Amino acid sequence: MKQEVLRYENIYCSEGNQTLLKGVCLRAFQGQICCAIIPNLIEKQNLLRLLNGTLKPDSGWIYWNGEKINSHRSQDQIQKQTVFIGKTRGIFSQLSVEENIFVANSKVFWWNRAASLCRMAPDLIKELDLSLPMSSKAHTLDYGRQKQIELLRAYVSGRKLAVITDLEMFLSEDEMNGFFELSAKLKSKGMTFLYVSGSDSDLWKHTDEITIIKNGRSISRFTPHHFIQSVNEQNTTDTQDIQDLKLNPIISLTRYVKGGELLNILDTNSAECSHAISMLEGCRSITGKAIISNRSDTIFRSVLNEIVFIEARSLDEMIFTDMTIMDNFIFMLMQKKSGIQFKKSYRKLVKNLTEGIFTEKELEEKADKVSDECKLKLIYYRWIFLRPKILVCIKPFSSIDFQLRFLTINLLDEALKSGIAVILITNHIIEAYTMKGKHLTVENGCLFTD
């Protein structure tokens, strides 16, 4: 059973009349690398202040080593066994690498001889298979290895938790990989890591659990290492490493696509989400048709096939700008209804359907003259009213501002309530966990699920 080192449960913090944290839930287990992704810089700083004790919680619970602690004593108890590694320089330039690791920490008393302490360096090199030049001055090493020195000092001094932040901002890819390799070795020795990041970069590949914090609260927590084996592949043997298994590019997603449910697919390798999109070839659920074959269909064929794509394009590209909002809806409904009906009948139908959604003035305006909010509602509601079986949204939040993002979430919720199966494909981890639902991740031809 995993031993819990740190847990924040439903933490609320405020300063003056401003609420800074509105229900943060975060945890870290012994021998694991956990990550908190916080896209807002101010919110990230607030969490770090909570961790280092300078921001006191107003309510909520804090647990350290499985025991509930008083919030006023949390700073001392947690900080004594926690190290913070970030952009601040944490090495002593005039000391050697081994002196930085074994001598320059608060647990070494003044009467301890440096030479006797540094005799442990060969054992550490052997234990962790290190390539650091122990006798060299620390300032002569690159920034990535200087951060490794800070981490080794924390390990040698018995710190239980390492809080890491901002490394992806100033370390190269090779330096980051070297730091993560050392982190993996130390976590096998029982050390616990908490990465606090403002971006989704490639951190998810190295972590055991990720928590996403947005608008001051934890919105999602997931484990990225659950692996799905393709039905087209042979079963793995006992000696075969499942992480090395590569999947057939066409993977059946049939069991994940259901009416009224949301499937989020995160594509970490492609800016255009091409790997995730290609996986739709094997999905023939609900309609009996391959989903991907409908991507290039006209809007008329989409109505007939009941499979719709909404992609990250400008709003004007996805509507008939020379028609009014009313005529846009009428035109779409005419593709669905069989037989001949008078336009007056459609107008009455549209007014009934859009009551409380569009005003009469908005319905009579040209589509290119209305606000972006009206255009976005038109794009989604025309399909919600037509009730296709499947709605595929590719990067629906990428090209819109915060206000439209919130509206998009509400529109997708309406689509789900109407019984439409929604597939959301993106290459950003924050977008993939903006809404609740099933979550899949495509990485180097492999498929992972929460």
N, C-alpha and C positions, 0 to 999 in steps of 0.2 A: 504493500500500500504506500502511495506517495505521501511523504511528510511535508506538510504545509509550513513554509518559512514565514511568509508575509501574506496578510489578507486585509484589504480595505473593503468594507461592506456598507454600501449606501451612504457614502460620505458627502456631507453638505458643508461648504465653507463660504464665508462671506467676509467682506471688509467694508465697513461703513454701511451704506444702503445697497451695495452691489453684491449679488450672489455670484461667486466664482466657480464653485463646483456644485452640481445639482443632482448628485446621486452616482458617485463614482464607485464602481465595484472592480477590484483588481486583486490578483493573487499571484504568488510565485511559490513553486515547489522546489524542494531540495534536489540538486542534481539536474535541474532543468534550465533551459534558456527561454524565458518568457519575454514578450514584447508588448508594449503599449504604443499604438499608433494614434497620434493626435495631430491632425492637419493644421490646427490653429496654434500659432506661436505663443500667444498669451496663455491659452489653456494649457499648453505644454509646460510653460514656466510655472503655472499654478500647481500642476501635479508635482513638479520637481520640488517646489517649496513645501508641499505636503510631505514629500518623502524625506526632505532634510530637516523638517520640523519647524520651519519658519512660518508656515501657514497652519494654524490650528483648526481642526474640524469643529463645526458647531453641533453636528449630530452625526450619528453613524457609529460603526464599531471597527476597532483595529485589533488584529490578532497577530502575535509574533510567536513563532515556534508552537503554534497551536493553542496558545493561551491568550485570552482576551486581556488587553492592557488599557489602563487609563490614558485617555488622550493627552493629558497634561504631562505624563511621563513618557510618552511614546518617542519623543525626540531623543532622549538619552538612551533608552533601551535599544532603539533601532540603530542609531548612529554609531554606537560602540562596536557593532558588528557589521557595519555597512561601509562600503567604499564608493565614492562617486568619481567616475572617470568621464571627462568631457573635453571640451576644447581648451580648458585651463591647463597650463603647463604643470605637470606633476612630478618632474624629475629634478634632481640636483645636478647641475651641469658639471661641477668639479669633482663629483664622485664617480667611481667606476660603475659598471652595470651591476656587478655583484654587491657593491656597497649600497647602491640604491635599493636593491632587493632585500638584503639581509640586515642592514644597519639603519637605514633611514626610515624607521617607522616608530610609532609612539610606544610600542611594546618593548623596545630595547632600552635598557637602563644605561646611564652614563658610564657605569663602571665596566660594562661589557666590552671586551676587546673586539675590534673590527676584524682582525685577522682570524680569530677563532670562529667568529660567526660566518665568515666567508668561506671557511673550509667545507661548508655544506653545499657550495655551488656545484661541484662535480656530481653529487648525488641528485641534485635537482635537475641538472642537464640530462642525466641518465633516466630519471623517473619520467620526465615529460618529453624526452627526445627533442631537446632544444638545440638551436643553432646560433644562439646569441653569443657574441664575443664578451665573455664575462669580465675580462680585465680592461676592456676599452672604456674610455670616458663616455658617459651616457649621451652627452650632447652631440657626439659624432655620428650617432645612428639616425636613420630616417624616422619620421614622425610616427609611423606605424609601429616600429619596434620600441620606441619610447613609451607608447601606450601599452605595449606588452609588458614592459618593465613595471609599470604602475599596477598592472593586473597581477603579475607575479608577486609583487610586494604584498598585495592584499591577501593572496593565497598563503604566503609564508607566515604572515602575521595572524592568520586564523579568522579572517573576515568571512562571514557566512553569505553575505549578499553583495553583489556588485551591480550598481546602477550605472548603466552606460548611456550616454546621450551625445548627439551631434557628430558622431564619428564619420557618418556617411557624407558630411559636409566638407571635410578637409582631408580625408584619407583616400588614397587611390584604390582602385579595385583590388590590386594585388595586396596592398597593405590591409584592406578590409578582410580579404580572404585569410591572410596570416593571423589577424586578430581573432577571427572566428575559429580557426583551427586550434589556437591556444585555448579559447573559451570551451571548445568541445572537449579538450583534454582535461581541463579543470572541472568541468561539470561531471565528468566521470569519476572525479575524486570527491564529489559531493558538494561542490560550490554551486551557488545559485546565481542566476543572472537575470536582470531586468533591463531590457533595452527600451528606452523612451525615444521615439522617433517621430518626426513631423512628416515623413514621407513613407510610401510603401515600398520603394526601391526593390531590392532582392532580399530584404531581411526575413521574409516569411519562410524562405528555404532553410534557414538555419535555426528556426525557433520551434519550441515544443507547443507553445500556446500563444495566441495573439488576442489582445483586447483592443477594440477600437473605441476611442473616446471622442465624442463630438457634442458641441453645444453644452459642454460642462458635465456630460453624463456618459456612462458606458452604454454603447448601443449594441455591441455584439462581442461575443467571445467565441473563438473557434480553434480547433487543432488542425494544422495543415498537413499532418503526416499520415492521415488515413488514406489508404491506397486502394483503388478499384482495379481489378484485373479484367481485361477484356474477355468476353466470351469467345472471341476468335483466337485467343492465344492458348497454348498448352498450359496445363497446370504446372506450378513451380514445384520443384523437388525440395526435399528437406535441406539440401545443401545449397540451393540457389538463393541468392540474396534478392528479396522481393524489390528492394529499391533499384536494382539494376535492370528490372524487367521493363521492356519497352512495349508500348501498346500498338495495335493496329490503328492506323489513322482514322479508320471508320469504326466507331464504337457505338454500340446500341444505347441510346438514351431513353428508350421507350418507357422503362419503368419509372423514369423521373418526370415525365411530362403528363400532367393530369389536369383536367378542367378545374378552374378556380384555384389553381396552385401556382406559386412562383418558383421558377428554377433560375438561380443565378450561376453563371459560368464565368470564371475569371481566367483570362488568357494572359499568362505572364511573359510570353515570348514574342508576341506580335502586336505592333502598334495598331494594326487594322483588325486584330482579333481573328485572323485567318484560320488559325488552328482550331479554335473553338467553333467557328462557323462551319468548317469542313466536317466536324463531328455530327452535324445535323443530317448528313447524308444517310446515316444509319437509322434515323428516327422516323418511324412511320405510324406512330400512335395516333389515336383519335380519328384522324382523317383518312388513314390508309395511304397517304401520299408522302413522298420524301419531302421533308420541310425545305431543304436547301434548294430544291429545284424550283421553288416558288419565289426565290429572292429576286430574280430578274423579270418576273411576271409584271404585266401591266396591272393597273389598279382594278381593271374589270375582271381579269383572271383571278386576282386575289379574292375578290368577292365570291366568285364561283367555287374556288378551291378551299375557301375558308381558312387560308393561311396568309398572314399579313406581316410585312416587315416595316418597321419604323427605324430609320438609320440616322446617324449624327450628321444631318445636313441642315442648311438654313431653313427657317420656317416657311419662307416664301416658296421654296422648291417643292414643298410637300402639300401645297394647297392650290386650288384654281384661283389665282389672284384676280382674274378679270370677272369673276362672279361674286355675288354677294354671299354672305355667310349662309343665308337661307337657301340660295341656289346651290351652294356646295353640298348642303345636306340633301336637298331634293335630288340632285344629280346622282348621289351615291345610293339613295334609297331606291331610285328607279332601276338601278342595276340588280337589285336584290328581289324586288317585288315582281311576281309574274303577272302577266296580263296588262291591260292598259287602264291607267287611272288618270283623272284630270289633275292638272297641276294644283288646282285649288284643294284637292283632297290631301296632296302631299304637304301643302303649306300648313294645313290644319294639324297634320300629323307631327310635323317638325315643331310647331309651336307648343304642342302638348309635350313632346319629348324634351324640349329645351327649356321648359318652364323652370325658372330659378337658376338656370345656367347662363343663358344669354338674355339680355334685354331686347325688346322689340326694335329699338334703335340699332343695336349691334347686329341683329339679324338682317337688317336692310342695308347695312354698309358693305362696300366693296371689301373683299378679304385683304387686299393690300393696304387698306387704310386703317384697319383696326389695330389695337394694341397687340403686343406679342403674347400677352395672356390669352386673348381671344383666339389668336391663331393656334396656339398650343391646344386649347380646349377643342377647337374644331378638328385638329388632327386626330386626337384621341377619341372624342365622342362620336365621330362619324363611324368609327369601328366598333365602339361600345354599343351603339344602336344597332349595328348590323350583326353583332354577335358572331364573329368568326370563331373557329375552334381554337386557333393558336395565334398569339401575337408575339412576334420576335422583335425585341428592342435592342439595337446595337448602340452601345455607348449613349444612352438617352440623357445623361447628365453632363456630357462633356462640353457641349457648345452653348450652355445656357447659364444664366446667373443664379444666385442663391434663391431669389424669389420664384423664378421659373422652376428651379429644382424642386422646391417644396410643392409647387402645383403639379409637377410631373408625378411625384410620389402619390398625391391624392388621386390623380387620373388613373395611375396603374392600380391603385386600390379599387377604384370603381370598376375597372376591367375585370379584376379578380372576383369581385362581388357578383358580377354578371355571369360568372361561370367560364370565362375565357382562360385558357392555359397561357401563362405569360413566361417567356424565356428572355432573361436579361443577360446580354453578353457585354463584357467590358474588359479592359486591360488595366483598370485601376482598382486596387483592393478596397479603397474607401467606398467606391461606387458599388462594388459587388456586395458589400455588407450594409448598404444604406437601407435596404428593406429586408424584412424577415422572409425566410423561405428556405428551400433546399439550396445548398451551395456545393459547386464542383469547381475544381481548379485544374487547368491544363498546364503542364510544365514539362518541356522537353519530350513531348510525345507520351507522357504519363498522365494519368487522371487521378486526382485526389478528391476526397470528400471529407466533410467535417465529421 
